[in-house]
Amino acid sequence: MAVSAPAAAVLPFPLLQPSAAPELAGAALVTLAALALALLLGRRSQAALERGNVLERQLQAARGAHAESENALAGSHEVLCRLVRQQESLREAERSRIARDLHDELGHRLLSLRAELALQQAALRGTSPGAHDRLSTAIASLDGAIRAVRALVGGLRPITAGQSLRQAAERHLADFARLHGLDYRFDASQDPAPDTERDGERDAVLFRVLQESLSNVARHARATTVCVSLLEAAGEAVLTVEDDGIGPFASRQSSAGHGVDGMRERTQAYGGTLTLAPGRRGGTVLCATLPLYRTPAPA
């Protein structure tokens, strides 16, 4: 009794009785396990958060590098377009110089020679039929040379002073169709008002695209008809050249690819596009779109 009384005083609650020792140990183990699990999950969560932060920084760095690459690519493209435009301007200036020399020098000399031969022919009329006939042949050949020089001058200097793009395109198409024995159709918008400020370089580019596309039709298409439309709306010009030849263009692209690449480079350098597609009834459709007015340079 003396021994058991103090024991009962030390352990006054039922939970702390010796019979409750297994439950207390189990609860302690569960608590320790929960604390260990919480600590482990916390560490893993912290590690995942740190990895996420690292990945986020890497992603931001990759985005920055990508943006820098895009800016560098855009700058390189703009430099390339500027070089193409400068090259095109130099080409047009050189073509104009050659055309002027052909017209002023060779053209005038040929006309003078024709006038002299015509005078000689008139002097020999009725006196020497043989010489008269030979002079007639020479004058006919000379007329052919004069026409060839005029055609060269027209090709080198397509849009003369006071002439619109529509007029130059229609004249070139008519000459082309007559030379190659083709039927043609030409549709175009009305000429803009005389006081409209246009970019002559872009008109020249469109005309060169028309020249090259018709040249491809003559060399590769085996066409009988060619249709050209030149429409202007919302500050853009759309040139369409369609033939009824063998098409599609892919079948003859290897031999005409360089010309197409040149046309595409010209249009892209001036902010335009150029596409090729099979025609609805055979043949090939070329479509070039180009802004007609200069875009103001950024400040």
C-alpha positions as CSV (number, residue, x, y, z in Angstrom):
1,M,0.0,0.0,0.0
2,A,2.8,2.4,0.8
3,V,4.5,1.6,-2.5
4,S,1.3,1.7,-4.7
5,A,0.1,5.0,-3.4
6,P,3.0,7.1,-4.6
7,A,2.7,5.3,-8.0
8,A,-0.9,6.3,-8.3
9,A,0.1,9.8,-7.4
10,V,2.8,10.0,-10.1
11,L,0.4,8.6,-12.8
12,P,-2.9,10.3,-12.0
13,F,-4.3,10.2,-15.7
14,P,-5.6,7.1,-17.4
15,L,-3.7,8.0,-20.6
16,L,-0.4,7.8,-18.8
17,Q,-1.1,4.5,-17.3
18,P,1.3,1.7,-18.2
19,S,-1.5,0.1,-20.1
20,A,-1.5,3.1,-22.4
21,A,2.2,2.9,-23.3
22,P,1.7,1.1,-26.7
23,E,-0.8,3.7,-27.9
24,L,1.5,6.6,-26.8
25,A,4.4,5.0,-28.6
26,G,2.3,4.6,-31.8
27,A,1.1,8.2,-31.7
28,A,4.7,9.4,-31.2
29,L,5.9,7.3,-34.1
30,V,3.0,8.6,-36.3
31,T,3.8,12.2,-35.3
32,L,7.5,11.7,-36.0
33,A,6.7,10.1,-39.4
34,A,4.4,13.0,-40.2
35,L,7.1,15.5,-39.2
36,A,9.7,13.6,-41.3
37,L,7.4,13.5,-44.3
38,A,6.5,17.2,-44.0
39,L,10.2,18.0,-43.8
40,L,11.0,15.8,-46.8
41,L,8.1,17.3,-48.8
42,G,9.3,20.8,-47.8
43,R,12.8,20.1,-49.0
44,R,11.5,18.6,-52.2
45,S,9.2,21.6,-52.7
46,Q,12.1,24.0,-52.1
47,A,14.3,22.0,-54.5
48,A,11.5,22.0,-57.2
49,L,11.1,25.8,-56.7
50,E,14.8,26.4,-57.1
51,R,14.8,24.2,-60.3
52,G,11.8,26.1,-61.5
53,N,13.6,29.4,-60.9
54,V,16.7,28.1,-62.8
55,L,14.5,27.0,-65.7
56,E,12.7,30.3,-65.7
57,R,16.0,32.2,-65.9
58,Q,17.2,29.9,-68.7
59,L,13.9,30.4,-70.5
60,Q,14.2,34.2,-70.2
61,A,17.8,34.0,-71.4
62,A,16.7,31.8,-74.4
63,R,14.0,34.3,-75.2
64,G,16.4,37.2,-75.0
65,A,18.8,35.4,-77.3
66,H,16.0,34.5,-79.7
67,A,14.8,38.2,-79.8
68,E,18.4,39.3,-80.4
69,S,18.7,36.7,-83.3
70,E,15.4,37.9,-84.8
71,N,16.5,41.6,-84.5
72,A,19.8,40.7,-86.1
73,L,18.0,38.7,-88.9
74,A,15.6,41.6,-89.5
75,G,18.6,44.0,-89.7
76,S,20.4,41.7,-92.1
77,H,17.2,41.4,-94.2
78,E,16.8,45.2,-94.3
79,V,20.5,45.7,-95.3
80,L,20.1,43.1,-98.0
81,C,16.9,44.8,-99.3
82,R,18.7,48.1,-99.3
83,L,21.6,46.6,-101.3
84,V,19.2,45.1,-103.8
85,R,17.4,48.5,-104.2
86,Q,20.7,50.2,-104.7
87,Q,21.8,47.6,-107.2
88,E,18.4,48.0,-109.0
89,S,18.8,51.8,-109.1
90,L,22.3,51.4,-110.5
91,R,21.0,49.0,-113.1
92,E,18.3,51.3,-114.2
93,A,20.7,54.2,-114.4
94,E,23.1,52.2,-116.6
95,R,20.2,51.0,-118.8
96,S,19.1,54.6,-119.2
97,R,22.6,55.6,-120.2
98,I,22.9,52.8,-122.7
99,A,19.5,53.5,-124.1
100,R,20.3,57.2,-124.5
101,D,23.6,56.4,-126.3
102,L,21.9,53.9,-128.6
103,H,19.2,56.4,-129.5
104,D,21.4,59.5,-129.8
105,E,24.4,57.9,-131.5
106,L,23.5,54.7,-133.3
107,G,19.9,55.6,-134.0
108,H,20.8,59.0,-135.5
109,R,23.6,57.5,-137.5
110,L,21.4,54.8,-138.9
111,L,18.7,57.4,-139.8
112,S,21.3,59.5,-141.5
113,L,22.6,56.5,-143.5
114,R,19.1,55.6,-144.5
115,A,18.4,59.2,-145.8
116,E,21.7,59.1,-147.8
117,L,20.8,55.7,-149.3
118,A,17.3,57.0,-150.2
119,L,18.8,59.9,-152.0
120,Q,21.2,57.6,-153.9
121,Q,18.3,55.4,-154.8
122,A,16.2,58.3,-156.1
123,A,19.2,59.5,-158.2
124,L,19.5,56.0,-159.8
125,R,15.8,55.6,-160.5
126,G,15.4,54.8,-164.2
127,T,19.2,54.8,-165.0
128,S,20.4,51.7,-163.2
129,P,17.7,49.3,-162.3
130,G,20.2,46.8,-160.7
131,A,21.7,49.3,-158.4
132,H,18.3,50.7,-157.6
133,D,17.1,47.2,-156.5
134,R,20.2,46.6,-154.4
135,L,19.7,49.9,-152.7
136,S,16.1,49.0,-152.0
137,T,17.4,45.8,-150.3
138,A,19.9,47.7,-148.3
139,I,17.3,50.2,-147.2
140,A,15.0,47.4,-146.1
141,S,17.8,45.8,-144.0
142,L,18.6,49.2,-142.6
143,D,14.9,49.7,-141.6
144,G,15.1,46.4,-139.8
145,A,18.2,47.5,-137.9
146,I,16.5,50.8,-137.0
147,R,13.5,48.9,-135.6
148,A,15.8,46.6,-133.6
149,V,17.5,49.6,-132.1
150,R,14.2,51.2,-131.2
151,A,13.1,47.9,-129.6
152,L,16.4,47.8,-127.6
153,V,15.9,51.4,-126.5
154,G,12.3,50.7,-125.5
155,G,13.4,47.6,-123.4
156,L,16.2,49.5,-121.7
157,R,14.2,52.6,-120.9
158,P,10.7,51.2,-120.4
159,I,8.8,54.1,-118.9
160,T,9.6,57.3,-120.7
161,A,8.9,60.8,-119.4
162,G,5.1,61.5,-119.4
163,Q,4.2,57.8,-119.8
164,S,2.4,55.8,-117.1
165,L,3.1,52.3,-116.0
166,R,-0.1,51.1,-117.6
167,Q,0.8,52.7,-120.9
168,A,4.3,51.2,-120.9
169,A,3.0,47.7,-119.9
170,E,0.3,47.7,-122.6
171,R,2.8,48.8,-125.3
172,H,5.3,46.2,-124.3
173,L,2.6,43.4,-124.2
174,A,1.4,44.4,-127.6
175,D,4.9,44.4,-129.1
176,F,5.6,41.0,-127.4
177,A,2.5,39.4,-128.7
178,R,3.1,40.6,-132.2
179,L,6.7,39.5,-132.2
180,H,5.8,35.9,-130.9
181,G,2.5,35.5,-132.7
182,L,0.4,35.3,-129.5
183,D,-3.0,36.4,-128.7
184,Y,-3.2,38.6,-125.6
185,R,-5.6,40.4,-123.3
186,F,-4.7,43.3,-121.1
187,D,-6.8,44.6,-118.2
188,A,-5.7,47.6,-116.1
189,S,-6.9,50.2,-113.7
190,Q,-7.2,53.8,-114.8
191,D,-4.1,55.9,-114.6
192,P,-3.8,57.8,-111.3
193,A,-4.3,61.6,-111.2
194,P,-1.4,63.6,-112.6
195,D,-0.7,65.2,-109.3
196,T,-0.4,61.8,-107.5
197,E,3.1,61.3,-106.1
198,R,4.3,57.8,-107.2
199,D,7.5,55.9,-106.7
200,G,9.1,55.6,-110.1
201,E,11.5,52.9,-108.9
202,R,8.6,50.6,-107.9
203,D,6.9,51.2,-111.3
204,A,10.2,50.2,-112.9
205,V,10.4,47.0,-110.8
206,L,6.9,46.0,-111.8
207,F,7.7,46.6,-115.5
208,R,10.9,44.5,-115.2
209,V,8.8,41.7,-113.6
210,L,6.4,41.9,-116.6
211,Q,9.4,41.7,-119.0
212,E,10.9,38.7,-117.3
213,S,7.6,36.8,-117.0
214,L,6.8,37.4,-120.6
215,S,10.3,36.2,-121.6
216,N,9.7,33.0,-119.6
217,V,6.4,32.5,-121.4
218,A,8.1,32.9,-124.8
219,R,11.0,30.5,-123.9
220,H,9.2,27.8,-121.9
221,A,5.4,27.9,-121.9
222,R,4.5,26.9,-125.5
223,A,1.5,29.2,-125.0
224,T,-1.0,30.6,-127.6
225,T,-2.5,33.3,-125.3
226,V,-1.2,35.4,-122.5
227,C,-3.4,37.5,-120.2
228,V,-2.0,40.4,-118.2
229,S,-3.8,42.5,-115.6
230,L,-2.4,45.5,-113.7
231,L,-4.8,46.6,-110.9
232,E,-4.2,49.2,-108.3
233,A,-6.1,49.6,-105.0
234,A,-5.3,50.6,-101.4
235,G,-1.8,51.8,-102.3
236,E,-0.8,48.5,-103.9
237,A,-0.3,47.3,-107.5
238,V,-1.1,43.7,-108.4
239,L,0.5,42.4,-111.6
240,T,-0.9,39.1,-112.9
241,V,0.5,37.3,-115.9
242,E,-1.3,34.1,-117.0
243,D,-0.6,31.9,-120.0
244,D,-2.3,28.8,-121.4
245,G,1.0,26.9,-121.9
246,I,2.2,23.5,-120.7
247,G,2.3,24.4,-117.0
248,P,2.6,24.0,-114.2
249,F,5.7,26.1,-113.8
250,A,7.5,23.4,-111.7
251,S,8.0,21.4,-114.9
252,R,10.2,24.2,-116.3
253,Q,11.4,25.8,-113.1
254,S,15.0,24.5,-113.4
255,S,15.6,26.4,-116.6
256,A,13.8,29.6,-115.5
257,G,14.5,29.5,-111.8
258,H,17.2,32.2,-111.9
259,G,14.8,34.6,-113.6
260,V,12.1,33.9,-111.0
261,D,14.6,34.3,-108.2
262,G,15.6,37.7,-109.6
263,M,11.9,38.8,-109.8
264,R,11.3,37.6,-106.3
265,E,14.3,39.5,-104.9
266,R,13.3,42.7,-106.7
267,T,9.7,42.6,-105.3
268,Q,10.8,41.6,-101.8
269,A,13.4,44.4,-101.7
270,Y,10.6,46.9,-102.2
271,G,8.2,45.3,-99.7
272,G,6.3,43.2,-102.1
273,T,5.6,39.5,-102.8
274,L,5.7,37.2,-105.8
275,T,3.9,33.9,-106.2
276,L,3.7,31.2,-108.9
277,A,0.8,28.8,-109.3
278,P,-0.8,26.5,-111.9
279,G,-3.5,28.1,-114.0
280,R,-7.1,27.1,-113.8
281,R,-7.0,25.8,-117.4
282,G,-3.4,24.8,-117.6
283,G,-0.4,27.1,-117.9
284,T,1.1,29.2,-115.1
285,V,-0.1,32.3,-113.1
286,L,2.5,34.7,-111.9
287,C,1.3,37.3,-109.4
288,A,3.4,40.2,-108.1
289,T,2.2,42.6,-105.5
290,L,4.0,45.8,-104.7
291,P,3.3,48.9,-102.7
292,L,3.2,51.9,-104.9
293,Y,4.4,54.5,-102.4
294,R,7.4,54.8,-100.2
295,T,6.9,54.0,-96.6
296,P,8.3,56.9,-94.4
297,A,11.5,55.9,-92.7
298,P,11.2,55.5,-88.9
299,A,12.5,58.5,-86.9
